[in-house]
């Protein structure tokens, strides 16, 4: 199985990657299109040069590694993807050859977390409209991707992971509930900038608290994403 999991930033997507990487039958790939995204957009993200040097910038090369069954061996593969990375220069047809999941988080929580590391964010940086576009693309092609709300996952990790595994027709493994502190071998080179919180954790943590208070700028960004979030929530497990 090749499992492509799609979210915007700050969606506990790294925690879910660690959960699957801690299974006995999966390995994981961390944001394989990040370098391509930075190359084509010219965005000046933190650690830009390190990211560009760590991955192919040609998306066709990346797609080959994500779809070639001869490279898979005996393990299944978990692919952590950011929806905002899927710009026009990156083909989508390969998505029809893998199993797709979408991971959600409330826009207010996303923007307040992302702004701590990237303060001048726009709605395009947080991936909600792109997530809806990818979801609709797959639905129109006949797929029925699973959708998981990160708040539900944090509130009931075992219940939601069991539901997810049932939907994927794989066995739940208790090792999915925890992982070693300090990061994992699947981490991208950017982990030291972005993954501090999850590196200090060994599980999904406590349930989410009240929604955060937002500045005027962040509130405007979150409001632009809310309709897309509500649309995706209709399909959540």
Secondary structure, 3 states (H helix, E strand, C coil): CEEEEEECCCCCHHHHHHHHHCCCCEEEEECCCHHHHHHHHCCCCCCHHHHHHHCCCCHHHHHHHHHCHHHCCCCEEEEEEEHHHCCCCCCCHHHHHCEEEEEECCHHHHHHHHCCCCCCCCHHHCCHHHHHHHHHHHHHCCCCCEEEEHHHHHHCHHHHHHHHHHHHCCCCCHHHHCCCCCCCCCCCCCHHHHCHHHHCCCCCCCCCCCCCCCCHHHHHHHHHHHHHHHHHHCCEC
